[in-house]
Amino acid sequence: MTDCAFQLRHVSKRFTKAKETITIFEGLDLDIPAEDYVAIMGPSGSGKTTLLNVLGGIDQVTDGEVLFNGQRVDTLSESQLARWRANNIGFIFQFYNLMPVLTAAQNVELPLLLTSFNTAERRRRVEIALSLVNLSERSGHYPRELSGGQQQRVAIARAIVSDPQVLLCDEPTGDLDRSSADEVLKILKLLNEEHGKTIIVVTHDPEAAAHAKRILHLNKGVFVDRTVLT
């Protein structure tokens, strides 16, 4: 068993558009230890979101290997990838993607409906997740009744309700005011430091990146700088 959550080995990602081959990155190597908290920064078009999608098994690599806990995931079938994601990965996006007709608790419960957990276990997990993001008292509220920061915290609760090892976050504070952003960042730091979650955040926000243990700067598909903060 490796102590790395993710290992990328000579990973390349290319796609063809209008008969032109576009290279996102070529021969990329990266180690992300378990319980790490990494911020990935870089200009638009540098490959940050594509890298996050590769780690989450959403985008397939063109060449190279993607390993999770020492096991290759780039060779899994679509159905195997779906099960792997459901068991190991939580996604948090800039926009909350909450179902407007469902309460906060019902939105958080959604990933559990695909599991074998009974109603009581699903309810217990939902209560724990909402408690971790300080929204227990808002469980019965609909998204329209919540602020942007509260909606993002519901989205975080939904991401952690199945207890994944890894949280992949794409601009999680990009749509929030500073106060709400800081509250979200405190929760991510708590999930990393006290609950052992491996967190990988793509962000343009230096203040968001400053909460991480490491900052990786990606430019044109190449890591041009790596900064250790803790």
Backbone bond lengths (Angstrom), bond angles and torsions (degrees), N, CA, C in turn:
res aa  C-N    CA-C-N  psi(-1)  N-CA   C-N-CA  omega(-1)  CA-C   N-CA-C  phi
1 M - - - 1.460 - - 1.528 109.31 -
2 T 1.321 117.24 130.89 1.451 121.85 177.65 1.517 110.53 -88.24
3 D 1.346 116.23 155.31 1.454 119.38 174.93 1.521 110.74 -91.44
4 C 1.323 117.26 8.63 1.459 122.16 175.09 1.529 109.52 -94.07
5 A 1.318 116.00 131.62 1.455 119.23 171.66 1.520 108.67 -70.33
6 F 1.345 116.16 -51.85 1.465 121.30 -179.67 1.513 110.65 -124.52
7 Q 1.323 114.80 143.09 1.458 122.28 168.97 1.520 107.73 -134.55
8 L 1.312 116.62 125.07 1.466 122.04 172.09 1.515 107.36 -105.41
9 R 1.329 115.41 130.80 1.457 120.38 -178.83 1.530 109.85 -125.29
10 H 1.365 114.80 109.15 1.474 121.78 176.51 1.537 111.19 52.71
11 V 1.318 115.77 45.82 1.461 120.60 -175.09 1.528 110.79 -83.15
12 S 1.323 115.30 132.14 1.456 122.03 174.35 1.519 109.01 -124.70
13 K 1.325 115.39 146.18 1.461 121.35 176.23 1.519 108.27 -135.57
14 R 1.328 115.08 117.32 1.458 121.74 177.94 1.523 108.77 -131.79
15 F 1.327 115.32 151.84 1.455 118.77 170.86 1.521 109.03 -144.70
16 T 1.317 114.37 160.59 1.460 120.45 -176.77 1.518 110.15 -106.77
17 K 1.325 115.45 130.48 1.462 122.10 178.16 1.516 108.34 -134.51
18 A 1.336 114.49 119.37 1.471 120.66 -179.26 1.528 111.10 52.42
19 K 1.335 114.97 47.30 1.459 123.35 178.08 1.529 114.00 68.25
20 E 1.323 116.83 5.42 1.460 120.82 177.02 1.521 109.74 -104.92
21 T 1.332 116.67 132.42 1.454 121.11 177.66 1.523 109.71 -87.77
22 I 1.312 115.22 122.94 1.466 121.37 -179.36 1.525 108.53 -109.37
23 T 1.315 116.82 125.05 1.461 122.37 179.61 1.517 109.70 -97.92
24 I 1.328 117.06 121.64 1.464 121.66 177.50 1.524 109.25 -86.01
25 F 1.316 116.95 -50.02 1.462 120.57 169.67 1.528 109.10 -150.61
26 E 1.317 114.78 159.20 1.470 121.81 -172.93 1.516 109.32 -138.25
27 G 1.343 116.65 121.58 1.460 121.03 175.64 1.515 114.25 63.98
28 L 1.332 116.63 38.08 1.462 120.99 -176.16 1.527 110.89 -79.41
29 D 1.338 116.41 134.17 1.465 123.06 174.88 1.531 108.63 -119.26
30 L 1.323 116.06 138.69 1.462 119.74 -179.50 1.520 109.93 -159.54
31 D 1.334 116.16 135.18 1.466 122.70 171.96 1.522 108.31 -115.54
32 I 1.320 116.69 129.87 1.462 121.81 173.95 1.523 107.43 -123.24
33 P 1.336 117.06 103.96 1.463 119.99 -179.22 1.522 112.02 -62.66
34 A 1.323 115.88 154.55 1.455 120.73 173.27 1.526 109.17 -59.01
35 E 1.315 116.03 140.42 1.466 124.71 -179.91 1.523 112.96 68.51
36 D 1.317 117.54 16.85 1.461 121.32 173.87 1.531 109.40 -76.55
37 Y 1.317 116.53 162.33 1.463 123.05 174.18 1.520 105.40 -134.47
38 V 1.321 116.29 105.00 1.451 122.93 -171.40 1.523 109.81 -116.26
39 A 1.321 116.17 132.25 1.456 121.23 170.97 1.526 108.34 -105.92
40 I 1.312 116.46 132.35 1.465 121.80 178.09 1.526 107.51 -111.59
41 M 1.328 115.44 119.72 1.457 121.75 -178.40 1.522 109.77 -119.56
42 G 1.334 115.16 163.87 1.447 120.32 178.08 1.511 110.42 156.09
43 P 1.308 117.56 164.32 1.461 120.80 -179.08 1.524 112.17 -66.83
44 S 1.318 116.02 161.69 1.465 120.22 176.13 1.527 109.46 -58.18
45 G 1.317 115.73 138.19 1.456 120.33 -179.87 1.515 114.27 84.95
46 S 1.337 117.32 6.86 1.468 119.71 -177.60 1.526 112.62 -83.59
47 G 1.346 117.80 -9.47 1.458 120.70 178.27 1.510 114.55 105.22
48 K 1.340 117.46 9.50 1.474 120.62 -174.85 1.531 112.08 -62.87
49 T 1.333 116.53 -51.76 1.465 119.61 -177.45 1.530 110.73 -68.33
50 T 1.319 117.20 -36.40 1.464 119.83 176.37 1.519 110.44 -61.57
51 L 1.326 116.84 -41.20 1.469 120.44 177.65 1.524 110.31 -61.81
52 L 1.326 116.94 -43.07 1.462 120.67 178.23 1.533 110.14 -61.52
53 N 1.331 116.40 -41.56 1.466 120.39 179.48 1.525 112.26 -67.10
54 V 1.327 117.06 -33.25 1.469 120.76 175.28 1.529 110.00 -65.42
55 L 1.333 116.24 -44.03 1.460 119.98 179.18 1.526 111.26 -63.34
56 G 1.325 116.94 -34.86 1.461 121.19 -179.39 1.510 114.51 -87.18
57 G 1.343 117.15 3.48 1.457 119.81 178.73 1.506 114.07 71.75
58 I 1.337 117.39 17.55 1.463 120.71 177.43 1.521 110.39 -84.84
59 D 1.338 116.39 -42.84 1.464 121.99 174.70 1.523 109.12 -104.30
60 Q 1.310 115.58 133.76 1.459 120.69 176.42 1.523 110.35 -85.23
61 V 1.333 116.59 143.96 1.461 119.93 178.55 1.526 109.17 -77.95
62 T 1.327 115.03 154.47 1.468 120.68 175.64 1.527 110.14 -81.74
63 D 1.324 115.55 -41.95 1.465 122.00 177.59 1.524 108.35 -142.57
64 G 1.340 115.73 161.59 1.448 121.13 175.46 1.518 113.14 95.35
65 E 1.322 114.71 -173.76 1.466 121.12 -175.08 1.525 110.37 -127.85
66 V 1.344 114.52 141.61 1.459 122.16 173.07 1.525 106.73 -119.13
67 L 1.330 116.14 117.68 1.457 120.58 -178.79 1.529 110.26 -114.26
68 F 1.328 115.29 140.67 1.460 122.34 175.55 1.520 107.49 -125.11
69 N 1.325 116.12 121.91 1.471 121.00 -174.75 1.525 111.54 50.31
70 G 1.340 114.70 37.97 1.456 120.56 175.60 1.513 115.72 84.08
71 Q 1.344 117.61 -2.32 1.458 121.56 -178.34 1.530 109.74 -112.59
72 R 1.314 116.31 137.07 1.469 119.70 -179.87 1.522 111.01 -68.80
73 V 1.321 115.36 134.11 1.460 120.23 175.62 1.525 111.61 -113.36
74 D 1.337 117.42 -12.77 1.466 119.70 -179.15 1.526 111.99 -71.42
75 T 1.322 117.31 -13.24 1.468 120.48 -179.83 1.533 112.73 -98.42
76 L 1.334 117.42 0.24 1.465 120.34 -177.68 1.524 111.24 -72.96
77 S 1.322 116.11 151.42 1.462 121.07 174.14 1.525 109.29 -74.63
78 E 1.330 116.88 170.01 1.467 120.25 -179.63 1.520 111.60 -60.12
79 S 1.317 117.37 -41.90 1.465 119.94 -179.55 1.526 110.92 -68.58
80 Q 1.343 116.91 -38.02 1.468 120.34 176.90 1.525 110.83 -65.95
81 L 1.338 116.25 -39.81 1.457 120.70 178.05 1.528 111.13 -63.14
82 A 1.323 116.29 -41.01 1.465 119.92 179.64 1.525 110.79 -61.03
83 R 1.324 117.11 -42.92 1.466 120.70 178.10 1.521 111.02 -66.78
84 W 1.346 116.42 -40.54 1.460 120.76 179.21 1.523 110.83 -62.31
85 R 1.333 116.77 -45.31 1.463 120.08 178.70 1.518 110.91 -61.68
86 A 1.327 116.58 -44.87 1.462 120.53 -177.85 1.528 111.73 -60.90
87 N 1.325 116.84 -32.57 1.466 120.87 -176.62 1.524 114.00 -88.46
88 N 1.344 116.86 -22.40 1.465 118.41 -168.60 1.523 116.67 -126.99
89 I 1.332 118.29 -20.05 1.458 121.22 -168.98 1.521 111.26 -122.63
90 G 1.335 115.88 133.76 1.455 121.96 169.77 1.515 108.97 -114.19
91 F 1.337 117.07 136.88 1.465 121.68 -177.78 1.526 109.99 -111.22
92 I 1.334 115.47 135.72 1.463 121.77 174.69 1.529 107.00 -130.07
93 F 1.341 116.29 127.86 1.454 121.02 -174.87 1.527 110.98 -116.11
94 Q 1.333 115.45 170.77 1.463 120.11 177.94 1.528 110.65 -62.05
95 F 1.325 115.69 -42.37 1.462 120.49 178.95 1.518 108.13 -102.14
96 Y 1.299 116.89 139.49 1.453 121.95 -160.61 1.525 113.80 -75.46
97 N 1.339 117.21 -25.26 1.468 120.86 176.99 1.522 112.67 55.03
98 L 1.325 116.41 40.35 1.456 120.52 176.21 1.520 109.88 -85.81
99 M 1.323 116.24 148.83 1.460 121.43 176.64 1.528 108.46 -79.02
100 P 1.343 118.34 117.41 1.470 120.19 -173.25 1.517 114.38 -65.58
101 V 1.348 117.51 -22.52 1.467 120.03 -177.08 1.522 111.96 -90.79
102 L 1.340 117.11 1.17 1.460 121.26 -179.79 1.526 110.16 -112.14
103 T 1.316 116.28 147.92 1.462 120.80 175.29 1.525 109.84 -71.11
104 A 1.330 115.61 171.18 1.466 119.92 177.08 1.523 110.77 -55.60
105 A 1.343 116.22 -47.04 1.466 119.93 -179.15 1.524 111.42 -62.64
106 Q 1.316 116.98 -40.41 1.467 120.20 -179.70 1.525 111.05 -68.22
107 N 1.337 117.53 -36.56 1.464 120.29 176.02 1.522 110.80 -63.91
108 V 1.325 116.52 -42.20 1.458 120.36 -179.82 1.527 110.81 -65.88
109 E 1.311 116.58 -34.18 1.464 121.28 -176.88 1.527 113.19 -72.69
110 L 1.328 117.72 -19.81 1.467 121.13 -171.93 1.531 114.27 -48.57
111 P 1.348 120.43 -49.12 1.473 118.79 -179.16 1.522 113.27 -61.37
112 L 1.321 117.40 -26.56 1.463 121.07 -176.75 1.520 112.51 -77.63
113 L 1.338 116.68 -16.05 1.465 119.60 -179.55 1.525 111.58 -68.29
114 L 1.330 116.22 -16.67 1.466 120.99 178.74 1.526 112.05 -93.50
115 T 1.326 116.07 3.09 1.462 120.73 -178.98 1.526 110.17 -104.25
116 S 1.317 116.00 179.03 1.470 121.19 178.79 1.527 112.05 -93.32
117 F 1.330 118.07 6.33 1.460 120.45 -179.60 1.529 110.50 -64.05
118 N 1.329 115.92 139.26 1.464 118.98 177.04 1.532 109.78 -79.28
119 T 1.325 116.14 175.55 1.457 121.44 -174.49 1.521 112.19 -59.09
120 A 1.323 116.92 -42.63 1.462 120.40 -178.34 1.529 111.39 -64.47
121 E 1.333 117.59 -41.62 1.463 121.03 -179.99 1.521 110.37 -68.59
122 R 1.334 117.08 -39.40 1.465 119.37 177.66 1.526 109.85 -61.99
123 R 1.321 116.70 -43.73 1.464 120.34 -179.63 1.528 110.73 -62.91
124 R 1.330 116.68 -40.63 1.466 120.54 179.95 1.523 110.25 -62.40
125 R 1.308 116.89 -45.14 1.459 120.89 -178.94 1.524 111.48 -65.67
126 V 1.320 116.99 -39.34 1.463 121.29 178.18 1.523 110.00 -62.80
127 E 1.317 116.83 -44.13 1.469 120.83 179.65 1.529 111.06 -61.65
128 I 1.326 117.21 -42.01 1.466 121.04 179.18 1.523 110.10 -64.01
129 A 1.332 116.81 -45.88 1.466 121.00 -177.73 1.523 111.33 -63.11
130 L 1.320 117.53 -44.29 1.465 120.16 179.18 1.523 111.31 -67.33
131 S 1.325 116.77 -33.76 1.457 119.96 176.54 1.525 111.39 -64.86
132 L 1.327 117.22 -39.53 1.463 121.31 -179.01 1.528 112.06 -64.38
133 V 1.348 117.16 -27.97 1.468 120.06 179.33 1.532 111.26 -102.31
134 N 1.345 115.65 13.95 1.471 122.05 175.14 1.535 113.00 59.99
135 L 1.334 115.84 43.94 1.465 119.50 -179.84 1.526 112.35 -131.16
136 S 1.315 117.61 23.05 1.464 119.68 -178.93 1.522 111.75 -55.29
137 E 1.336 116.28 -38.88 1.465 119.84 -175.88 1.524 112.72 -75.23
138 R 1.336 116.98 -8.10 1.470 121.01 -179.19 1.529 112.16 -107.42
139 S 1.311 117.30 13.16 1.469 120.66 -173.25 1.523 112.91 -59.44
140 G 1.322 117.52 -31.48 1.458 120.43 -178.16 1.508 114.63 -92.82
141 H 1.323 117.75 4.03 1.459 121.19 -178.97 1.529 111.02 -86.83
142 Y 1.329 114.51 149.66 1.462 121.07 176.62 1.532 109.17 -89.62
143 P 1.342 117.74 157.91 1.465 119.92 -178.23 1.530 113.82 -51.55
144 R 1.327 117.61 -38.75 1.468 120.27 -179.24 1.526 112.22 -64.31
145 E 1.314 116.95 -17.29 1.467 121.69 -179.60 1.530 112.04 -95.50
146 L 1.323 116.41 4.58 1.462 121.89 -177.09 1.527 110.27 -116.77
147 S 1.328 116.20 150.09 1.462 120.65 173.80 1.528 109.66 -72.32
148 G 1.334 115.72 169.77 1.462 119.26 178.16 1.515 112.26 -59.62
149 G 1.336 115.95 -42.63 1.464 118.96 178.90 1.512 112.68 -63.98
150 Q 1.340 116.49 -38.65 1.463 120.32 178.01 1.528 110.74 -67.41
151 Q 1.332 117.36 -38.21 1.464 120.03 177.65 1.531 110.86 -63.95
152 Q 1.327 115.97 -39.20 1.459 117.85 178.53 1.524 111.02 -67.26
153 R 1.319 117.30 -34.42 1.466 119.66 176.78 1.532 111.24 -68.49
154 V 1.326 117.11 -34.18 1.468 119.76 172.69 1.526 109.52 -62.53
155 A 1.332 116.25 -41.63 1.471 120.35 178.84 1.529 110.97 -63.03
156 I 1.335 117.07 -36.74 1.465 120.38 176.62 1.525 109.85 -66.27
157 A 1.329 116.22 -43.49 1.470 119.67 177.86 1.523 110.80 -59.15
158 R 1.317 116.62 -41.28 1.469 120.69 177.71 1.532 110.54 -62.67
159 A 1.340 116.50 -37.46 1.461 120.66 -178.81 1.520 112.42 -69.65
160 I 1.344 117.38 -29.37 1.466 119.86 -175.02 1.520 113.23 -101.43
161 V 1.340 118.13 -4.32 1.464 120.22 -171.31 1.524 112.79 -63.65
162 S 1.323 116.92 -27.81 1.469 120.07 178.84 1.532 111.88 -92.49
163 D 1.346 116.45 7.82 1.462 123.91 177.01 1.529 112.56 58.95
164 P 1.341 117.62 55.53 1.469 119.57 178.66 1.523 111.40 -73.70
165 Q 1.321 115.89 158.90 1.459 120.22 177.04 1.520 111.24 -76.09
166 V 1.351 116.52 -32.88 1.464 121.92 -170.52 1.527 110.25 -123.59
167 L 1.340 115.45 140.28 1.457 121.78 170.01 1.523 108.22 -115.35
168 L 1.332 116.29 123.05 1.455 122.64 175.96 1.522 107.92 -105.39
169 C 1.317 116.42 119.44 1.469 121.54 -170.75 1.525 110.10 -121.49
170 D 1.312 117.15 119.79 1.466 122.49 -179.67 1.525 109.02 -106.69
171 E 1.331 116.64 103.24 1.474 123.17 -178.49 1.533 111.41 49.72
172 P 1.324 118.59 55.42 1.464 120.59 -173.56 1.523 114.31 -66.15
173 T 1.345 117.10 -18.58 1.464 120.14 179.12 1.526 112.23 -111.26
174 G 1.321 116.60 7.77 1.466 120.44 -171.85 1.510 114.67 -65.18
175 D 1.336 118.12 -22.21 1.463 121.25 -177.58 1.524 112.20 -109.29
176 L 1.330 116.83 15.90 1.461 120.74 -172.61 1.524 111.69 -117.25
177 D 1.343 115.77 152.91 1.459 120.25 171.02 1.525 108.65 -72.41
178 R 1.333 116.69 167.71 1.447 120.95 -172.93 1.521 112.80 -59.01
179 S 1.332 116.89 -42.64 1.461 120.25 -177.87 1.522 111.11 -63.86
180 S 1.341 116.32 -46.54 1.462 120.43 179.08 1.520 110.72 -65.84
181 A 1.350 116.62 -38.58 1.462 120.76 178.58 1.521 110.74 -61.31
182 D 1.335 116.24 -43.84 1.465 119.83 -179.25 1.528 111.19 -62.89
183 E 1.333 116.75 -36.72 1.465 119.89 179.17 1.528 110.83 -65.33
184 V 1.337 115.66 -42.10 1.463 120.33 177.76 1.527 110.34 -63.52
185 L 1.323 117.17 -42.56 1.460 121.05 -178.77 1.523 111.90 -65.43
186 K 1.328 117.30 -35.85 1.465 120.41 175.63 1.526 111.07 -62.32
187 I 1.337 116.12 -38.63 1.467 120.30 179.23 1.526 110.41 -66.48
188 L 1.331 117.28 -43.14 1.465 120.00 178.69 1.529 110.49 -61.92
189 K 1.322 116.51 -41.17 1.473 119.93 179.04 1.520 110.23 -64.25
190 L 1.324 117.23 -40.46 1.466 121.68 177.08 1.524 111.12 -61.62
191 L 1.327 116.42 -44.32 1.463 120.72 -179.41 1.527 110.96 -63.52
192 N 1.316 116.89 -33.16 1.456 121.05 177.82 1.526 111.61 -75.12
193 E 1.322 116.92 -50.60 1.460 120.87 -170.77 1.522 113.35 -79.02
194 E 1.321 117.76 -35.50 1.464 120.21 -174.60 1.527 113.51 -105.62
195 H 1.327 117.16 -18.65 1.465 119.42 -177.91 1.527 112.36 -119.95
196 G 1.330 116.85 3.13 1.459 120.86 171.13 1.506 116.41 70.18
197 K 1.337 116.94 22.48 1.460 119.12 179.06 1.529 110.40 -77.33
198 T 1.316 116.15 137.45 1.456 121.39 170.08 1.522 107.01 -82.59
199 I 1.332 116.50 124.44 1.467 120.23 -174.01 1.520 109.71 -122.41
200 I 1.332 115.27 130.06 1.464 122.37 177.54 1.519 106.78 -126.15
201 V 1.330 115.67 118.42 1.461 122.11 -174.04 1.520 110.06 -119.29
202 V 1.321 116.45 126.19 1.460 121.92 168.09 1.516 107.35 -93.75
203 T 1.334 117.54 126.82 1.454 119.72 -176.57 1.523 111.45 -154.07
204 H 1.347 114.55 151.15 1.466 121.03 169.00 1.528 110.92 -97.54
205 D 1.315 116.65 -7.17 1.460 123.04 -170.51 1.526 110.74 -91.69
206 P 1.338 119.11 111.66 1.467 120.63 179.65 1.529 112.88 -58.99
207 E 1.333 117.95 -33.49 1.461 119.92 179.25 1.525 111.14 -69.00
208 A 1.316 117.01 -35.29 1.464 119.88 175.44 1.523 110.17 -67.62
209 A 1.321 116.45 -42.51 1.465 120.65 -179.75 1.522 111.39 -63.97
210 A 1.330 117.06 -31.37 1.461 121.28 -176.62 1.522 112.79 -66.30
211 H 1.331 117.83 -16.57 1.463 120.84 177.79 1.529 112.09 -79.21
212 A 1.334 117.00 -13.60 1.462 121.16 -176.69 1.529 111.08 -80.60
213 K 1.312 115.26 170.02 1.467 121.08 174.34 1.528 111.24 -86.01
214 R 1.336 115.69 -28.66 1.469 121.19 179.89 1.516 109.07 -140.57
215 I 1.322 116.12 147.84 1.458 121.84 172.58 1.525 108.10 -118.81
216 L 1.315 116.56 126.34 1.457 122.63 174.99 1.518 108.03 -109.21
217 H 1.326 116.90 127.17 1.464 121.43 179.27 1.533 108.78 -101.62
218 L 1.315 115.10 117.52 1.465 121.55 -178.38 1.524 109.09 -106.45
219 N 1.322 116.39 129.66 1.464 120.90 178.23 1.519 109.23 -141.23
220 K 1.321 115.35 119.68 1.462 121.68 -178.92 1.524 110.79 54.39
221 G 1.341 115.49 40.37 1.449 120.68 174.91 1.514 115.21 78.01
222 V 1.342 116.98 12.79 1.465 121.17 -178.51 1.520 108.66 -128.49
223 F 1.329 117.14 137.39 1.455 120.22 173.66 1.526 108.37 -76.61
224 V 1.332 114.80 114.99 1.474 119.44 -175.52 1.525 111.12 -99.68
225 D 1.339 117.43 -14.06 1.457 120.00 179.59 1.512 108.87 -161.19
226 R 1.317 116.67 144.05 1.460 122.45 176.88 1.523 107.46 -132.93
227 T 1.333 116.04 120.21 1.454 121.48 -175.99 1.525 109.27 -116.38
228 V 1.329 116.12 126.54 1.461 121.44 176.15 1.519 108.09 -96.14
229 L 1.355 116.16 124.34 1.456 120.99 -176.87 1.521 112.45 -98.48
230 T 1.326 118.32 -26.74 1.458 120.74 -179.36 1.521 110.10 -131.91
